[in-house]
């Protein structure tokens, strides 16, 4: 088993200490309020600490996304929301310490600070860019409307219906404002998650969204379902959803760190299941609402039939989603193979098979890419003494010499240039602007070590021509003529094959 694989597996299985700490804190919180001396003061203090944690984590995420304007703006808005809520909850904590009776109910200052924080993050979500286009956006709006309808049903059942029936005007206004805020926050989150432009990963977004929704309806839901109005239970149901928001931020922090280290790989976008989750949740709520409230078999028959048909339709749709995603995954895999084959064929068409250098075709392409007013230099290189190497040691040794010369030529050529094998023992270098061949011939003439033979030395005659890239043929002829003049001017003494 490879060491790197073992290390990666161990890293994945090792729990994150911050998440483990939040889990331990949640358990201690439940025990403290259910069996210990928990109260309003402790509840507000814990909430203040969570607000500060949200602000700090969001500020860190904003700094990590300094190069992404919209993502950075979103996390700065979340940090500002954390600060605003911390001020309100901190004020309420102090008020609770001074006057326990007054500190139990949220004060005007606390409410204003929390509402201000919610407004800040809502504005950031609503103005965040929306992805997709055309019918993709239509599907996005339909999915969002489905989920919003489901959220509205839950808000009506657990929050608004009782207030409309039995509450006073102040309670009705408060519940209506809370419901409106929750719907706006839900809409903003749906826009980010369904639109494909979310500044957070899927899992952190889901966890934080559940936390946001829980802060509005958890306490009333627990009271309605269990019939228990014990203060400790209410405090726990209020604080546990708030703990999910730091958990979501921590998950996003881990995702950002893995992405920076290259461990997080963006996956293909999948079809959203959120609308179907909303449909299932409303159907379950319908069945729960009928228990104990209706003994009419006709009503129950209609309800069971509606739930069954809905379940069958959703199962069929999810099966179609699964098949489509499998087909898309196969298509992506085939397209990747096609792209790899295309790149390989393109490389073969523009590069020399033996040496890996560019060939004449790529040289002509690069010359054609230059503007008419540019100046380029072409260095034409012809090896001296290469044929005797082939005759004395064989073509395999000659190939090794060509490979060694190509490596030296590539090392000598700057990044702005192009090293080329024209064919046989002829090479070329394309350079921008006027250039010289200084140092090139000595670099190529260094001894070449061949296995099983003596060191081989070949010479190099180099010709240089500078001119317009638009007249490539003339430029190559000029370089070729300069190369033959250089070859004729070399010493008459024959170059030794070995040293």
C-alpha positions, 0 to 999 in steps of 0.5 A: 500500500503506497505511503501517500495513500495511507497518509491521505486515508489517515487524514480523512479518518482523523476527526477535525479537532474544532468540529469535535470540540463543537460536538462536545460543546453541544452535548455539554450544552444539552446536559447543562440546560436539561439537568443543570443550572442553565438559564436565560443569562447563560443562553444569551452568553452562549449565543454571543460567543457563537456570534463572535465565532461566526464573525471571526470565521467569516472574516478569515474566509473573506481574506482567503477569497481576496481575489474573488470580489463577489465571494469576498463581499458575501463573507464580509457581509456574513462577518458584519452580520455576526458582529451585529448579532454579537452586539445585540446578544451581548447587550441582552446578556448584560441586561439579563445579568442586571435584571433577570426578569427583563433579560428573559425576553428579547429587548428592542436593542437585541431585536434591532441588531439581529434584524440589521444583521439579517438584512445585511446578509440578505442584501449580499445574497440577493445581489450575488451574481446568478448563474445559468441562462435561458431554460436553466434559469427557468428551472432554477426559479421553479425549483426555488418556488417549490422549496419556498412553498414548502418552507411557507407551509412549515412556517404557517403550521408551526409559527403563523397559524396559532398566532392568527387564531389565538394571538394578539396583534403584536404577536402576529406582527412579530411572527409575520416579520420572522416568517418574511425574514425566513422566506427571504433568507431561504430565497437567498440561499436557494439562489446561491445553491441552485444557481451554481454561484454559491460562495460555499461548498454544498455540504457547508451550505446545507448545514448552515441553512438548516441552522438558519431555519432552525433558529426561527422554528425549532423552539415552536416546533419542539413545543408543538410536537412534544407538548413540553414547554420546559424552559430548558428544552426551549433553550436547547432547541434555540441554541442547537440550530445556532451551533450548526452555523459555526459547524457549517463555517468550519466545514467551509474553512476545511474545504478552502484549505483542501482546495488550496492544497489541491485535495479538493476537486470540483465535481460536475454539477448535479441536478438539485434534489431540494424541491423533492425534499420540500415535497416529501417534507410537506407530505409528511407534515400533512400526514402528521397534521391529520393524526388525532384531528380526523377520523374520516376514512374518506379523508385518510384515503385521499391523503394516503393516495396523494402521498403514495402517488407523490412518492411514486412520481418522485421515485420515478423522477429521481431514478431518471436523474440518476440515469441522466447523471450516469450517462453524463458522467460516461459522456464526460469520460468519453469527451476527456478521452477524445480531448486527450487523443486530440491533444496527442494527435496534434502533438504528433503533427507538430513535433518530431517523433524521435527528439520531441522538438517542434517540426517544420509544420509548427515552425511555419505556424509560429512564423505565421502567428507574428505580426507583419511588422515584427522581426524574428531570427532563424538559426539554422544548424547542420551537424558536422561529422554525423554521417561517420557516426552512423557508419561507424556505430550504427543508426541506433547510435546516430539516433542517440546523438540526435536526441542528445543534440536536441536536449542541448538545443532545447536547453540553450533556447530561451522560453520565448524561442522555439527549438526545431528539428527540420529533418535528418541532422538539420535543426533550427531555432526561432527567436524574436527580434535580432539574435546571434548564435553565440555559445550555441556551437560549443554547447552542441559540440561537447562530447556525447556519451553513448553506452558501449562506445567511446565518447562521440563528438559532432560539430555544428555549423550555424547560420543566422538570418533576421527579417520579417516572419511573413516571408518565411521561405526567404528567411529560411533560404537566408539562414541556409546560405549563412549556415553553408558559409559557416560550414565552408569557413570551418577548419579543414581538419576533419573532426575526430569521432572520439576522444 
